[in-house]
Amino acid sequence: MIRLFYPSSSTIRIRVFVRNMSHSKKWEPLKGVGIIGVPFEKGQKKYGVSVAPAAMRSAGLIDHLKEIDGLDVVDYGDIETVSPKQSVTVNNMSHLPTVSACNQQLSERVSQVLRDDRIAVTIGGDHSIGVGTVDGHYKVHEDMILIWVDAHADINTNKTSESGSVHGMPVALLVKELSDYWPYLPTMDWQVPKFSIKNLGYVGLRSVDKYERLVIEKYNVPTFAMEDIEELGVKKSIYHILQTLDPNMNKPIHVSFDIDSLDALEAPSTGTPVRGGLTLREAINLMEIIHSTGRLRAIDLVEINPALGNDADRKRTIEAGLAVLRAGLGFSRKGTAPRGILDLPIQTYHDREYLAKLN
């Protein structure tokens, strides 16, 4: 069980959090969005997750986002996932050169989107692409905080990993506090771990390896596993993380959202499903709260695998992914009134017989 001590005065903490908002810099949600597709699956062993960017676009990703009031959406295309000629081997770390090459390109693309004053929305691909998205974000906003929404902590090194799959290692590759626990990684010289684990928070964990648990406890990472969310709810959980990581409320936010954070009944088409996860309603609420801060600057959506399950499973999973993105980018479940219009349209009848009857 992963638990963070949460005092009985939690209600006071939330009130302080809300009160502090009025004294901090006024942030407004960005109205520009840049879509990046990453058809990449070498960070894990199952075929199909590389198809997700195309499947999301085919499901109307761009049109769904453009329906959000005032949102300007630009598609920055896909990252090419060519295999490098350099052949290197690192113990218990599969496909490192390919993972590295993809993430280097992705880091540059994310930085470009952010410098264009847009929210970087990256569609994976497996979660190894989190190395590139967070690295690219950090190079633009060094004060960023990272919310990792996942069933898994993804903070293994090649020494502690049971699978050797890099999609279970991105956080460990990113944080500077763990840099001494890695061997030299050929082809990864472009990526220097500078992001601090002090700026990391977890939501939705329920399948955590023993050494991952050790790291979380050693560095006191604010972590809300599913049992904590069941006790406290999504609202208190995310407020506590935001207050801990950014008490002055002036840091850009990066959300890396693994679709397997949702319960397997909500998102069955994913490679490592774990029962007992977030409901879609909880995930939507989580993203709505983060959007309301005005500080969201990057979202990753990863591990949707259209090759797994039947047609209904694929449709359900893709629709869940779309709902999560829409919530993070400002879609209101309350509905949105048309801009500049104050009344319903008036219908004029020209049928004289009908008008005569009325009179």
N, C-alpha and C positions, 0 to 999 in steps of 0.2 A: 504494500500500500504506500503510495507516494502522497505525503501530506505536508502541507505548509502550515505552520502554527497560525491560526486565525483567531484573534481575541474576540471575546464576547462583545466588545465595543465596535463590532464591524459596522453597525449602522452609523455610528459617529464618524468612522473613517470615510464612509461613502459621502456623508454630508460635507466633510472637509474637502474631499475630492471635488465635489460639485461646486463648493464655495470658492475653491482655488481657481476654478475655470474663469471666474469673473475678473481675477487679478492677473491672469496670464495674457500673453500675446493672443490677439484674436486671429484664429486660423479659420479659413474657409475651404470647403472641399474644392479640389481642382475640378474644372469642367472639361478638361482635356484628358483623353485616355489613349494610350498606345498599346496595341495588341502585338505580342510576340509569340509565335508558335515554336515549340521545341519538340520535334518528332524524334525523341531519343529514348532508348530503352536498355542501353548497355550497363546501366547502374543496377540492374536486377536481371533475373533469369527467364522471365516469361515474355513470350511474344505478344505484341498487340498494343502496349501502352504508347508506342510511337505513333499510332493511328489517331490518338485522341485530338490533337489540334485540328486535323482535317474533319473529324467527326463533329467537333464542337462548331466549326464554321458551317458545316452542312446543316447542323441543327438550328442555324440562324443566330449564331453568337453576335455578330455585328449588328444585325437588325434589332435583336433583343436589347442590346445596350443603347442603341440610338433612340429607343423608345423612352429612355429615362430623360426627363425634362432637362433641356439645356446641355446635354452631354455631347461633346464632339469626339468622335471615335476615328482613329487612324490605325490601319493595319500595317505594321512594320514588317510583315512577312515572317518566314520561318528561318531558323538557324540551320545551316547545312551541317549534317552530321557525317562528314567523311572520315574514314579511318586514316590516321597518320601513318606515314611510312616507317617512322621510328618504332622499333620493337623493344619494349622494356618489360621486365617482370618485377613486380613487388609482391612479396609474400602475402597471401591471403587478401589480395586486392585485385579484383577482376577488371580487365579492360581499362586500366588506368590511362594510357595515352589517348584513347578515344573519349573517355569521360573528360579528360583535361582539355582536349581540343574543342569539344562542344562548349564547355563552360567558359573558356577564354573568349570565344566569339559572343556568347550570351552576355557575359559581363560588359563587354563593349556596347552591345545593343541596348541593354538596360540603362546604362549611363547616358546613352544618346537620347532615349525617350525621356528620362528625367530632366536632362538639360533642355529639352524642348518644352519643359513646363507641363508635362503630362504624367498621369499615373501610369506606371509600368505594370501591365497585366500580362503575365507570362503563363502560357498554357503548355504544360508538359504532356508527355514525357514523365519519366520517373523522378523521384525526389532527389537524385544526385544533382539535378540542375539547380538546386538551391544554392550550391556553391557559387555558380555564376550570377544568379539573380542578386544574392546578398552582397557579393563582392562588387558588382556593378553599382548597387545602391550606395554602399559604403563610400565608394570613390567620389560620389556626388554629395552625400550627406553623412559626414563622419559621426554625427551625433544621433544617428538613427537607432531605433529600438526594434527588436524582432519578436513577433508573436508566432510561435511554431504550433500550428493546430494539427494534431496528428494522433493516431493510436500509438505510435512508436516515438521514442525520443531521438533516434537518428544521430546519436552522439558516441557511437563506437569508433575506436581506431581499428586499424587492420590487425592489431594484436588482440583486441578484445572481441572482435566480431566473430559470430558463429558461422556466418554465411560467406563472408568475403565479398559481399555485394556492396557497392559504394553508395547505393541509395540508403543504407543504414549508417552512413558516416559523414554526411555533409556538415552537420553542426560541429563535429569534432575537427573537421578540416578548416572551418571558418574561425573558430575562437582562438585568440592568441594565448589564452591560459593553457591550452593543450598542445601547443606547437612543439614542446620538448618531448612529447610522447609519441611522435612520429619518426620513422626513419627518413632518410632523404628520399624524396619522391621525384624521380625523373619526369620531365615534361610539365611539372607544376611550378616551375620557377616564377611564372607570371603572377601567381597568387600568393601574396604574403599575408598570413593571418594577422589582422589588426583589430578585428571586431572583438569586443570584450563580452565575455559570458555574463557580466554584470548587466548587460542590456538585453538579455534573453528571458523570455517567459514561455511556458508551455500550457496548452489547453487540450484536454481530451485524452490524455495518456491512459493506456490500460494494458499495454504489452511492452514491458520495460526490462531490458537485460540487466544482470546484476552489476556490471561495471558502469552501465549508464546510471543506475540508481546511485552508485557511489559518487559519480561526478555531480549529479543533481544535489546530493546532500552536502558534499564537500564545498561547493560554491554557493549553496543556499539559493538555487535558482527558483524563482517563484513559479510553482507548478500546481496546476489544478487537474488532477486525474479525474476519471469519471466518478469515483466515489465522492470526491470533494464537490463536484458539480451537482451530484444528486442531493447532497446535503445543503449546499449554499445557493445553487442556481447559477446560471450563466452570467447574469447581471453583476452579482457580487464578485464572482470569480474574475471577470475581465476588468472590473473597476479596481480590484485589488492589484492585479498585475500592472495596470497602467499607472496607478499611484506609486507602486514600488519602483518601477523602472523610470518613471518620468513625473516626479512630484510637482514640478513646475509647469508641466504640460506645454513644452515647447520643442519636443523632439519629433521628427518625422517617423512614421510607423510603417513597418514592412510586415505583412501577413503572409506566411507560407502555409498554404492550406492543402493538406493531403486529404483526398476524398475518403480515405479509410478512417478518418476521424469520425465520420458518420457511421451509425450502426449499419451492419451489413444488409439489413432489411431496407434501408434507405438508399444504399449505393452498393449493389451487389457486384457490379462489374469493376472489380479492382483486384490487384494481385495478392494482397495480404490482408484480407478482411478479418476483422475481430468483432465478435458480437458484443453488445452492451455499450455501443457508442452514442454519440450525440444524435438527437433527432434532427430532422431538417429544420424544424421550427427553432430549435435551440441554436443551430448554426446560423440561420438567418438573423436571429436576434443578436448574436455575437457580432456579426458583420455590420448590422445596423448601428450598434453602439460604437464600434470603431469608426465607421463613416461619420458619425455625428461629431467626433472630435475635430474634424476638418484636417487632420494631420496624416491621413492615409496617403502614402506615396507609392506603394508597390504591393501587388497581390500576385502570389504564385498559386496556380491550381494544378495539382499533379496527381498522378497514379490512377487516372481514369483509364480503364482498359476495355475498349469496345470488343475485343476478341474473346472476352470471357462472358459466359452466360448466354441467355437467349435474347431475342429481340426486346422483350419486355424489360429484362434486366438492363440492357444497354440504354434503352430509352429512359428508364427511371434514373439511372446513374447520371446520364448527361443532363437531364432536366434538373437534377439536384445541383450539379455543378453550375449550371446557368443561374439557378436561384441564389446560390452563394455569391456569385460575382455581382449579380444585380443588386443584392442587398448591400454589398460593400461599396457600390458605386452610386448609391443614392435612390434606388427604386423605393417607392413608398407603398406599403401594403394598404394604406388608407386611400390611395388614389390621388391624382393630381388634377386640379381644376385647370382649364385652358387659360393660357396667359392673355391678359388684356381684355378678357370677356367677363362681363358682370351679370349677364342674364341669359336665360334660355332663348333659342331662336324663336321669333314670332312668325307664325304661319298666316299668310294672307289668302283668303278665299275669294275667288272671282266668280263663283257660281251664283248668279242672281237669284235663282229659285231658292237656293239654300239660304242666302242672306235674307230673302223675303220671309222665309219660314221663321228665322230667328227674330224678325221684327214683328 
